[in-house]
């Protein structure tokens, strides 16, 4: 038996219960960046997910109440910079209310193919062209096709879990020395 959309939403958990449940879902920490007429813009996100490998597509969720929403709504490109261990300060900077100039004054920023800012020492960066944006509930889901990738071999990872950061150290290959 099919349920209507209103019946489905009536049976959903509360926003508080959902947020509490999501706190238990560990996620990679990313800084999502773009470039527009007003310069660079970026925010911290854990809501990043692979969609397909053919064509290579990712999605990013952005709250429509975020200060950077207007910039990303008008953007054609973005970069997803997945943070490595030890970059929690940068995550906090991009996740707070700091002005864009202050955010980009930290770290070594470069560009790849699209011109979106790329963090030079991110664990992995996906340089993307935005292909579609859909509004769902309080967020816009940004679909983007990957046109370039920059990866740091054996980089660690920065995870967010239970409302705190966890560092995963980079691996070294067995039998190698540094």
N, C-alpha and C positions, 0 to 999 in steps of 0.2 A: 504494500500500500504506500503510495506516495504522500509525503508531507509537504505542505505549502511552506514557503520561506518564513512566514510569520510563526508557524508551528515550530520550525527548526530553531529560530532565534529564541523562542520562549523556553526551549529546553536547554539552552546554552548555560554554561557555568557563569558565575559572576566575574566581572573584570578583575576583582581582587583575587579570586580563586585561580583564575587563569594566570595572572602575573606571578602568583606564588608557585604554580606548577612550572611555569617557564623559567623560574629561577633555578630549577633543578636540571634544566637542559643546557649543558655546557655548549658554548659556541666560540668559534674563532673570532678574534677581535680584528676589525678592519677599519681603515680610514678610507672613506669614499670621497673622491675629489673630482672637481670639474673646473673648467675655465669658461668665463663668459665676459661680456662687455665690461663688467666691474672688476675683473681679475679672477684670482683663484678663490674657490670655496670648497669646504669640506666638512664632514661630520663623521663621528664614530658610529659603527654599526656592527651588530652581530647577526642581523637579519639579512644574510647573504647566502645564496644557495645556487648550486648547479642546476640547470634546466635540461641541457642537452649538449652532446659533443658534436652534433652535426646538424646545423652549424653550432659551433661552440657558443653557448649562451648561458648567462648567469642572470639571477634576479637579485634586486636589492629593494628592501622596504624602507620607506621614508615617511615619517609622520607629517601630515599636512600642516600641523601647527609648528613645525620646526622652523627656526629662523632662516635656514638655507633652502627651504622648500621652493620658493619662487625662483631662485637661481637654477636649481635642478630641473624644475618644470620647463624652463626655457632652454635647457642645455641639449646639445646633440651628442656629447661625449662624456665619459667618466672613466675614472680609474679606481679599481678596488685594490687597496694596498693592505695585504694581510700582515698583521704585526707579528714580530718575533719576540722571544723572551727578552725582558728588560725594557720594553717600549710602552709600559703602562702609563708613564708620565705623558707621553704623546697622545695616548688614547684619552686620558683625562682632559687634556688641553682641547682636543677636537670635540669632546663630548660635553664641554661646558659652554659658557657664555662668552668666551674670549673673542675679541675681534678677529676677523680673518687674517689681518696682517700679523697679529701675534701668533696665531696658529701656525702659519707658514714660516715664521721666523725660526722655528725649531725644526731640526732635521735637515737633510740634504735632499732638495727637491729637484727633479729633472723632468724630462718629457720623453716619451717614446714616439709612437705613431700619430696619436690623435691630438696631442698638445695638452692633454689633461695632466695635472701634476702627479708625478710618480715618486714615491719615497725610495731613495737609492738603496737603503739597506732593509727594506721590507722582506719578509720571508718569501713572499711571492706577490707579484703585481699583475693584475689583468687590466690591460688597456682596452677600452671598449667604445663602441658606437651604440648609442641608445636606439633601440628598434621599436619600442612600444612602452606605454605607460598606462596602467589601469588603476582606477580608484577602487579600493576595497576597504570598507569600514572607515577607520580613521587614517589610513595610510594610502600612499601611492606605491604600487609595485612597479618598479622600473626594470624592464627586460633589456638586456644589452648583449650585443654580439662581441666576442673577444677578437681583437685584431692583432694583439701582441701580448706576449708574456715575458716577464723578467723574473727569474727565480734565483734565490741564494741557496746553493747546495748546502745541505746539512743544517739549515737554519732551524732554530727552535721555534716555539709557538707561544703566543699569548692567548690564553683562554679566559672566558668569563663564565663563572659558575657560582651559584648561591650568593649572588651580588658582590662577588669579589674576583680578583685576578688570580690566575694560576699560571705559573711559568713552566713550560716544557722545554728542557734544555735540548739544544741541537745534538744530533747523533754524529758519531764518527764511525766510519766503516771499520769492521774488524780487520786486524792485520795492517792498519795504516797508522802512521805516527804523524804528529803535527809539530 
